[in-house]
Amino acid sequence: MMQPVSAAFLVLVCAPAAACVVAAVVLWPRFAGRGVRPVAARTGLLLGSQALLTTAVVLLVNRYFVFYATWDDLLGGTTTSATVKQVQPSRGAEAAPAGLVHREATELGPKRRGHQRDPAEDGRVDRLDVEGARSGLGAQAYVYLPPEYFQPRYANRRLPVVIAVSDDGSGADTGTAWLRQAWLPGAAVAAIRAGRAQPVIYAAVGAVRRFAPVRTPSASPVHGGPGKPGGPDEPGGPYEPGRPGAPDRSHGPVGEAPEAASRAVRPAGCLDLPGVPGGQAETFLAQDLPLALAGTYRLPEARAGWGVAGIGTGGQCAARLAMLHSDRFTAAASLNGRFGPPADGSGTDARTVVKLKAGAGKAPRGGTRAAPEPDDPYGGSGPYRLDQDLTWRLQHLPPPPVSVLAAARATGPDAEAAERFAALARPPMHADKVLVPGDPATLKQWRDHLPAVLEWLSAHLRAE
């Protein structure tokens, strides 16, 4: 069958059009004169030639641009069976990297005396071993699921989620610090029962200096995975020092030269270091971890349901994640956080992070290795360093549409940082300042003030 773009069909239409034009030119004098018949003949010649010429031009244009390749396309007669797959309910789980998230239930959650543990009454704490496909880093996260998450009346609701980053300088920088020291699950349950907060899911992670570069995600998981005890550097974990087959952590991932490994052992505090392998902590927290959580639990799809919190350098990290990734997070709570240039994993200002310059790791003639020299982790870029300074961003860049709680002890540098940060914030950004009495420095010391922080986060997050 001839189609609208076939040459045979075009010839079949264009030939009569050309013939009609020639006939109109030749026969026009013959039909001159007055009367009904001459006028009707001339009208017929004009209409016929115009119609055939228009049809020929339209077909030629269609052949050139191929608007309609077949008659079914033109007349709507195509009947095909198509299966539409709904991606929305699964939250794009098909796109999540398989095997990069391992979940295991723990006994860390609250438990009623004299009763067996029941998630619908007590909640549950899971341990996630996450390997970041984008950052190349791996870490553990302890996820507290409130009792409402398991109750039938909340089966169709997506509860808000808060990523909590620890590192208060006390050395308790694992994700369990939020559970064991701050008593986060107990404070959350108490706030819910008192009607001061809504049910919220909390995902607690340790300080970024505990993040480990992923070596071979498909064959060598970063952590033990389901049913395997321990995490990095913990008893029974795959990186336990002295364990047969364990890599030498003093030189980074297995197979790397000392010069390269020295730059990849630990990332700097919540910062993407340009050109440094294993230095993508910000990417892990802002992209890899939310993807792992969203692919594992029933969480909000919009940013209005996502928040972040932290203490110390983790508090600075919380504010940075919200301000630099307002497409993911809508609120942040910073406890004793500073807002200048980020610090490295040990709490040292990022400008003093040590890495080896080119040739610094080579042995001189005497046989001894040259000492590492201090260098700028921002790759020598002044603009990039300023871009990480939150106070500079508030002074020189449009503020993001987020809410930040700057909580600090009433006196000292932390209070001054909180006051200055809150004073610089302007719409659409909103900043609240809370100065608490005493000198709380660790999560344990913040325990009595934690309910107010959780209530603030709950008020700025929305379930779906």
Order of alpha helices (4+ residues) and beta strands (2+ residues): alpha-alpha-alpha-beta-alpha-beta-beta-beta-alpha-alpha-beta-beta-alpha-alpha-beta-alpha-beta-alpha-alpha-beta-alpha-beta-alpha
